[in-house]
Amino acid sequence: PCPCIESHLTAINSLRPHLSTHFCFVCVKQNLPFSVQNKWRLLGMMVVFFGSGFAFPFVVVRHQLLKK
């Protein structure tokens, strides 16, 4: 390979420890703002969260049409 590519790879490899994140893989589910232990409660919360975001524009349009 070209010497410039080798020097570039050497620079990347020397920075690799600084680029790594300090992420705790043991406590993955513990750093969430909601519980994932009960899958049915999680499903209900996700339906409410995404459903309200999906329904909002339709509610606004209905309100504007009925405002007269």
C-alpha positions as CSV (number, residue, x, y, z in Angstrom):
1,P,0.0,0.0,0.0
2,C,0.8,3.6,-0.4
3,P,2.9,5.2,2.5
4,C,0.3,7.9,2.9
5,I,-2.4,5.3,3.6
6,E,-0.2,3.6,6.1
7,S,0.5,6.8,8.0
8,H,-3.2,7.6,8.0
9,L,-4.0,4.2,9.4
10,T,-1.3,4.6,12.0
11,A,-2.8,8.0,13.1
12,I,-6.3,6.4,13.3
13,N,-5.0,3.5,15.4
14,S,-3.2,5.8,17.7
15,L,-6.4,7.8,18.3
16,R,-8.6,4.7,18.7
17,P,-8.4,4.6,22.6
18,H,-9.5,8.2,22.7
19,L,-12.4,7.6,20.4
20,S,-13.8,4.7,22.4
21,T,-16.8,5.4,24.6
22,H,-17.0,4.5,28.2
23,F,-20.3,2.7,28.0
24,C,-21.4,0.3,30.7
25,F,-22.8,-2.8,28.8
26,V,-23.8,-4.4,32.1
27,C,-26.3,-1.7,33.0
28,V,-27.9,-1.2,29.5
29,K,-31.5,-1.5,30.7
30,Q,-31.0,0.5,33.9
31,N,-30.2,3.8,32.3
32,L,-33.6,4.2,30.5
33,P,-36.2,6.7,31.7
34,F,-38.8,3.9,31.6
35,S,-39.1,0.3,32.7
36,V,-38.6,-2.5,30.1
37,Q,-39.4,-5.3,32.5
38,N,-43.1,-5.6,31.7
39,K,-43.4,-6.0,27.9
40,W,-47.1,-5.3,27.8
41,R,-46.8,-2.1,29.8
42,L,-43.9,-1.1,27.5
43,L,-46.1,-1.8,24.5
44,G,-48.9,0.3,25.9
45,M,-46.6,3.2,26.6
46,M,-45.1,3.0,23.1
47,V,-48.6,2.9,21.6
48,V,-49.6,6.0,23.6
49,F,-46.3,7.8,22.8
50,F,-46.2,7.2,19.0
51,G,-50.0,7.2,18.6
52,S,-50.3,10.6,20.2
53,G,-47.6,12.0,17.9
54,F,-49.3,10.4,14.9
55,A,-52.8,11.6,15.8
56,F,-51.8,15.2,16.7
57,P,-51.9,16.6,13.1
58,F,-55.3,15.1,12.5
59,V,-56.7,16.6,15.7
60,V,-55.3,20.0,14.7
61,V,-56.9,19.8,11.2
62,R,-60.2,18.7,12.7
63,H,-60.1,21.5,15.2
64,Q,-59.4,24.1,12.4
65,L,-62.2,22.7,10.2
66,L,-64.8,22.8,13.0
67,K,-63.7,26.2,14.3
68,K,-66.2,28.2,12.1
